[in-house]
Amino acid sequence: QVQLVESGGGLVQAGGSLRLSCAASGRTFGNYDMGWFRQAPGKEREFVAAITWSGLNTRYADSVKDRFTISRDNAKNTGYLQMNSLKPEDTALYYCAVKQWGATSYDYWGQGTQVTVSS
C-alpha cells in the first residue's frame, strides 16, 4: 500500500503560480512512476503530467506544456507539480497517483487538493 497526500492548492489570480506537493508513505516511493491528474466540476478526470520512477522522463498534457513542471525527490518521498501562468481553465481538484514501473494503470491515489484560478 502507498498512501498519498496532496497539498499546496489554493486560490490564485490568473497568471499566478502554485506548487503542489504529493507526500507518499508506505512502500518505497522511488519504486513507482507518478502522475498528476485533475478533475473540474462536471468534467471527467484528465491527465496532467507524469514522471518515471527515476525522474529522468516526463510527459505533459498539451494544455499545460511549457507552463507546468513535474518533479520528484525520492529521498523525501515527495512529488511536485509547479504550475506557472495559471489560467481560469486550470481550476480543478488535482490528484497525484502512482503506479508500478511499466504498468498501464495507476494503483494508488490521493484525496486531491483544490486549485482555483480567478480571472
C-alpha positions in Angstrom: 0.0 0.0 0.0 1.1 3.5 -0.7 -0.6 6.5 0.9 -0.6 9.8 -0.9 -1.4 13.2 0.5 -1.6 16.3 -1.8 -1.1 19.8 -0.5 -0.4 23.3 -1.9 -3.6 24.0 -3.6 -5.5 27.3 -3.1 -6.9 30.4 -4.7 -4.7 32.3 -7.1 -5.3 35.0 -9.7 -4.8 34.3 -13.4 -1.1 34.5 -14.3 0.0 33.4 -10.9 1.8 30.3 -9.7 1.3 27.4 -7.3 3.4 24.4 -6.3 1.6 21.2 -5.4 3.2 18.5 -3.3 2.4 14.9 -3.1 3.8 13.2 0.1 4.0 9.4 -0.1 4.2 6.9 2.7 4.1 3.1 2.9 6.0 1.4 0.3 9.1 2.8 -1.3 8.1 5.9 -3.3 11.1 5.6 -5.6 9.8 2.3 -7.0 6.8 3.9 -8.6 6.1 6.2 -11.5 4.0 9.2 -10.5 1.3 11.2 -12.2 -0.8 14.2 -11.7 -4.5 14.4 -12.8 -7.2 16.9 -12.4 -11.0 17.0 -12.4 -13.1 20.1 -12.9 -16.7 20.2 -11.9 -18.9 18.5 -14.4 -15.9 17.1 -16.3 -14.1 13.8 -16.4 -10.7 13.4 -14.7 -7.9 14.2 -17.1 -4.2 13.5 -17.3 -1.9 16.5 -16.5 1.7 15.2 -16.2 3.7 12.1 -15.4 7.2 11.3 -14.3 9.1 8.0 -14.2 10.4 6.5 -11.0 13.9 7.7 -11.8 12.8 11.2 -12.6 14.5 11.0 -16.0 11.4 11.0 -18.2 8.4 13.3 -18.1 5.4 14.0 -20.2 2.6 16.5 -20.2 -0.8 17.2 -21.5 -0.7 19.7 -24.3 -2.9 22.1 -22.3 -0.2 22.5 -19.6 3.0 22.0 -21.6 5.5 24.8 -21.0 3.5 26.1 -18.0 3.7 23.2 -15.6 6.7 21.2 -14.4 6.5 17.8 -12.7 9.4 16.7 -10.5 10.1 14.4 -7.6 12.5 13.9 -4.7 12.7 10.2 -3.9 14.8 10.9 -0.8 11.9 12.9 0.6 9.2 10.6 -0.7 7.6 13.6 -2.3 6.5 14.6 -5.8 5.7 18.1 -7.0 3.8 19.9 -9.7 5.0 23.5 -10.3 2.2 25.4 -12.0 3.0 28.8 -13.6 1.0 31.2 -15.8 -2.2 29.7 -14.3 -5.5 30.2 -16.2 -9.1 30.0 -15.1 -9.5 26.8 -17.0 -6.8 25.2 -14.8 -9.4 25.3 -11.9 -9.9 21.8 -10.7 -9.3 19.2 -8.0 -5.8 18.0 -8.5 -4.8 14.4 -7.7 -1.5 12.6 -7.6 -1.2 8.9 -8.2 1.5 6.3 -8.5 1.9 3.0 -10.5 4.4 0.3 -10.7 7.0 0.8 -13.4 5.7 -0.4 -16.7 2.1 -0.7 -15.5 -0.7 0.8 -17.6 -2.9 2.0 -14.8 -2.4 3.8 -11.6 -2.7 1.8 -8.4 -2.8 4.4 -5.6 -4.4 7.8 -5.5 -4.5 10.7 -3.1 -7.6 12.6 -2.0 -6.9 15.7 -4.0 -6.1 19.4 -3.5 -8.3 22.2 -4.9 -6.8 24.7 -7.2 -9.0 27.7 -8.1 -7.8 30.4 -10.6 -9.7 33.6 -10.7 -9.9 35.8 -13.8 
